[in-house]
């Protein structure tokens, strides 16, 4: 990864939800442009989405990652992490790791700790990975509790409990994840739950 002083080419990513008329993408962009000017960074492209952050198939979001894979910019600057993604901690972490794999830095304008340009870039990824792991544990605990309750209720009512498990390889999941699909989207395509996708990708089995 390059150091902060080596950052020259920057891409901006900004997003507002279509269902919120109070938001204005120009408010975000104005601050990001001013920041880049102070840093003497050249803005090579501005990616703008008017869509929900809970999906990864946003047009500008997809185009941004394609450009990142070609190393068309050194750093992605966004106003805040929830403007980049609202898919959940695990999915958001995968997006940041993807940028990291392309040797592209990322920086949040409003959250100073979310900065892979400086000396703490490895710590940032590590902290986010820990948070994502905790989120997966909580999800697993909730699902397990729900299954136990459903099993008890099914037993009491005399109804059969359970369904055949879908046989899906982790290789299929990785291929879809590499294409930028979220755990929710992968689960929908393969007929498994979001939790199953997240657990299988994390375990690698």
Secondary structure, 3 states (H helix, E strand, C coil): CCCHHHCCEEEEEEEECCCCCCCCHHHHHHHHHHHHHHHCCEEEEEEEEECCCCCCCCHHHHHHHHHHHCCCCCEEEECCHHHHCCCCHHHHHHHHHHHHHCCCEEEECCCCCCECCCCCHHHHHHHHHHHHHHHHHHHHHHHHHHHHHHHHHHHHHCCCCCCCCCCCCHHHHHHHHHCCCCHHHHHHHHCCCHHHHHHHHHHCC
